Amino acid sequence: MKIGIIANSSRDEGLAVTGQVIRRVAVTEEVTVSKEVHGFYPTLPAADGEGLYKAQDLLLVLGGDGTLLHTARHAAPHGTPVLGINLGHVGFLSGAEKEDFLQGNVREMLRQVRIEKRMMLEVRVRRPGGETTGFFGLNDAVVRGKASESLLRMQVNADGAPLGQYISDGIIFATPTGSTAYSFAAGGAVVHPEMEAFLVTPICPHMFHARPVVLPAASTLEASFLPDSASAHLTVDGEDRLTLQKGDTVEIRRAPYAAKIATLQKKAFLEILKEKLKG
């Protein structure tokens, strides 16, 4: 198999664990590493961007959920599965423990991974002059006011019908994968990742009737500014993406492709959720 290896040195000091994983995987598989890993292990073949995401049978990611999210989002258009290796934290996206690769039969494990398809979202920002900007995300798209003392006032529609006017610090549009992230912290429901749906969760709403809403994945959502709203910015999967202007409309729909998350875990999602909530 062609295996790409990506690691976050802030989660694996000196990439010591990553090096051990590489040595065990390279015994039976063809290994290519990211540029960051190559900096620590310069004798290994390296690639970056599409050359890494597109040409592999499987990507191994050592780091936190943020590194895995970034990798999965870029690998998804190429249909490349991503397997997260947990380095000590309980991560919802990690499908293996480091001990699996340091102690187990690596060749056998790599051929027994289970692939879960995860719904992604597509975000398009339309400006009055006709300009559009687009992004893709696995977790969520967040529209949040730029100044903490100013309220965001937005009209949200679903398939052209009014969902509501929100007066809040912001609004989270999440996938089921993202339901256990920022949306959960803001009071949103937990949705099983094998489902396909959108969650609309207001952040610190200044209105009694504002509640998180779960909508079908086929919905097209639109958020636009009300006249007295504060300015805002858009983030997708936790990355700052765009400063929004008052005349902008943010459109959210299901992406045309899904992320492929690989797992060795025998634990069910509800078991992982229970462990996560303990900490």
C-alpha positions in Angstrom: 0.0 0.0 0.0 1.0 3.6 -0.5 0.9 5.3 2.9 1.3 9.0 3.5 2.3 10.1 7.0 1.5 13.6 8.4 2.3 14.7 11.9 2.1 17.7 14.2 5.4 18.3 16.0 3.6 20.3 18.7 1.8 17.1 19.7 4.7 14.8 19.2 7.9 16.4 20.5 10.7 15.8 18.0 8.3 13.5 16.1 9.7 10.7 18.3 6.5 8.6 18.1 6.0 9.4 14.5 9.5 8.1 13.8 8.7 4.8 15.4 5.5 4.5 13.5 7.3 5.2 10.2 9.9 2.5 10.8 7.2 -0.1 11.5 5.0 0.9 8.6 8.0 1.1 6.1 8.8 -2.6 6.7 5.9 -3.6 4.5 4.5 -0.5 2.9 5.6 2.3 0.6 5.9 5.4 2.7 5.8 9.1 1.7 5.9 11.8 4.4 4.7 15.5 4.6 7.3 18.3 4.4 7.1 18.8 8.2 8.0 15.2 8.9 10.7 15.3 6.2 12.4 18.1 8.2 13.0 15.6 11.0 13.6 12.6 8.7 15.2 13.9 5.6 16.1 10.5 4.0 12.4 9.7 3.5 10.5 10.5 0.3 8.4 13.6 0.8 5.5 15.3 -0.9 3.1 18.2 -0.2 -0.3 19.5 -1.3 -2.0 17.4 -3.9 1.1 15.3 -4.4 0.6 14.0 -0.9 -3.2 13.9 -0.6 -3.9 12.4 -4.1 -1.3 9.7 -4.6 -1.8 7.6 -1.4 -4.0 4.7 -0.5 -4.2 5.9 3.1 -3.0 8.9 5.1 -1.9 8.4 8.7 -2.2 11.5 10.8 -0.4 11.9 14.2 -1.6 14.9 16.1 -4.8 16.4 17.4 -8.3 16.7 15.8 -7.2 20.0 14.3 -4.5 18.3 12.2 -6.8 15.5 11.3 -9.6 17.9 10.2 -7.2 19.9 8.0 -5.9 16.7 6.4 -9.4 15.1 5.9 -10.7 18.3 4.3 -7.9 18.4 1.7 -7.9 14.6 1.1 -11.7 14.4 0.6 -11.9 15.6 -3.0 -9.4 12.9 -4.0 -11.3 10.1 -2.1 -8.3 9.3 0.1 -9.1 7.9 3.5 -7.5 9.4 6.6 -6.6 7.5 9.8 -5.9 9.5 12.9 -3.5 8.0 15.5 -4.2 9.2 19.0 -1.2 10.5 20.9 -2.8 10.5 24.4 -5.9 12.7 24.1 -9.4 11.3 23.6 -10.2 12.6 20.1 -13.5 11.9 18.3 -11.8 11.6 15.0 -8.9 9.4 15.9 -9.4 5.9 14.7 -6.3 4.2 16.3 -4.1 4.4 19.3 -0.4 4.8 19.0 0.0 1.4 20.8 -1.8 -0.2 17.8 1.1 0.8 15.5 3.9 0.4 18.0 2.9 -3.1 19.2 0.4 -4.6 16.6 0.7 -6.3 13.3 0.9 -3.2 11.1 0.4 -4.9 7.7 -2.7 -6.7 8.9 -4.2 -3.7 10.6 -3.8 -1.5 7.5 -5.7 -4.0 5.4 -8.5 -4.2 8.0 -9.3 -0.6 8.4 -13.0 0.4 8.3 -13.9 3.5 6.3 -16.7 5.8 7.5 -18.0 8.4 5.1 -18.6 11.8 6.8 -20.8 14.5 5.4 -19.1 17.8 4.6 -20.5 21.2 4.1 -19.9 23.8 1.3 -19.9 27.5 2.2 -20.3 30.2 -0.4 -20.3 33.9 0.4 -22.2 36.0 -2.2 -21.5 39.8 -2.4 -23.8 42.4 -3.8 -21.6 42.9 -6.9 -21.9 39.2 -7.8 -18.5 38.1 -6.4 -18.6 34.7 -4.6 -16.0 33.0 -2.4 -16.3 29.3 -1.5 -14.9 27.0 1.2 -15.4 23.4 2.3 -15.5 22.1 5.9 -15.9 18.8 7.8 -16.9 20.3 11.2 -18.6 23.6 10.9 -18.9 27.1 9.5 -19.2 29.9 12.1 -20.4 33.4 11.5 -19.3 35.4 14.6 -19.4 39.1 15.5 -16.0 40.8 15.3 -16.4 42.9 18.5 -17.5 41.1 21.7 -19.6 44.1 22.8 -21.6 44.2 19.6 -24.4 41.9 18.7 -24.8 40.0 15.5 -28.3 40.3 14.0 -29.0 37.9 11.2 -31.8 36.4 9.2 -31.5 32.7 8.5 -33.5 31.0 5.9 -33.8 27.2 5.0 -34.7 26.5 1.4 -36.0 30.0 1.0 -38.3 29.8 4.1 -37.5 31.9 7.2 -36.0 29.9 10.0 -35.6 32.9 12.2 -33.9 36.2 13.1 -31.0 35.6 15.4 -29.7 38.2 17.9 -26.6 36.6 19.3 -22.8 36.6 19.4 -22.8 34.3 16.4 -24.3 31.3 14.6 -22.7 27.9 14.1 -23.7 25.7 11.1 -22.4 22.3 11.9 -22.3 18.8 10.4 -22.9 15.7 12.6 -19.1 15.3 12.8 -18.9 18.9 14.1 -21.8 18.4 16.5 -19.3 17.4 19.2 -17.1 20.4 18.7 -18.0 24.1 19.0 -21.7 23.5 18.5 -21.8 21.2 21.5 -20.0 23.8 23.6 -22.6 26.3 22.6 -25.5 24.0 23.7 -26.2 22.2 20.4 -27.3 18.6 20.2 -24.9 15.6 19.7 -25.8 14.0 16.4 -24.4 10.6 15.4 -21.7 11.0 12.8 -23.2 8.4 10.5 -26.3 10.6 10.0 -26.6 13.4 7.5 -28.0 16.6 8.8 -27.3 20.3 9.5 -27.2 21.8 13.0 -27.9 25.5 13.4 -26.7 26.6 16.9 -26.8 30.3 18.1 -23.9 31.4 20.2 -25.0 33.2 23.4 -28.4 34.2 22.0 -30.0 37.3 23.4 -33.5 36.0 22.9 -35.6 33.4 24.9 -36.9 31.5 21.9 -33.6 30.9 20.1 -32.8 27.2 20.2 -30.5 24.9 18.2 -32.3 23.4 15.2 -31.5 20.2 13.3 -32.3 20.2 9.6 -32.2 17.7 6.7 -28.8 17.5 4.9 -30.6 18.4 1.6 -31.4 21.9 3.0 -29.8 25.0 1.6 -29.3 27.5 4.4 -28.8 31.3 3.9 -27.7 33.8 6.5 -27.8 37.5 5.8 -27.2 40.6 7.9 -30.1 42.7 9.4 -29.5 46.5 9.1 -28.5 47.1 12.7 -26.1 44.1 12.9 -22.5 44.2 14.0 -19.9 43.2 11.4 -18.6 39.7 11.5 -16.1 37.1 10.2 -16.5 33.6 8.8 -14.5 30.7 10.0 -14.6 27.2 8.6 -13.3 24.3 10.7 -11.7 26.7 13.1 -9.6 28.6 10.5 -10.2 32.3 9.9 -11.3 32.5 6.4 -13.1 35.8 5.5 -14.2 39.1 6.9 -17.8 39.5 6.1 -19.4 42.7 4.8 -22.9 43.9 5.7 -24.4 43.1 2.2 -23.0 39.6 2.1 -25.1 36.4 2.1 -23.6 33.2 3.5 -24.9 30.1 1.9 -24.4 26.6 3.4 -25.2 23.3 1.7 -24.0 19.7 1.7 -20.7 19.4 -0.2 -20.6 17.3 -3.3 -18.2 14.8 -1.7 -17.7 13.2 1.7 -14.6 12.8 3.9 -13.4 9.3 4.4 -12.4 8.7 8.0 -10.6 5.3 8.6 -10.8 3.6 12.0 -9.4 0.5 13.8 -11.5 1.3 16.8 -13.8 -1.4 18.2 -15.4 1.2 20.4 -18.8 2.6 19.3 -19.3 6.3 19.0 -21.4 6.4 22.1 -18.6 4.9 24.2 -16.1 7.5 22.8 -18.6 10.2 23.6 -19.0 8.9 27.2 -15.2 9.0 27.7 -14.9 12.4 26.2 -17.5 13.9 28.5 -15.8 12.5 31.6 -12.8 14.7 31.0 
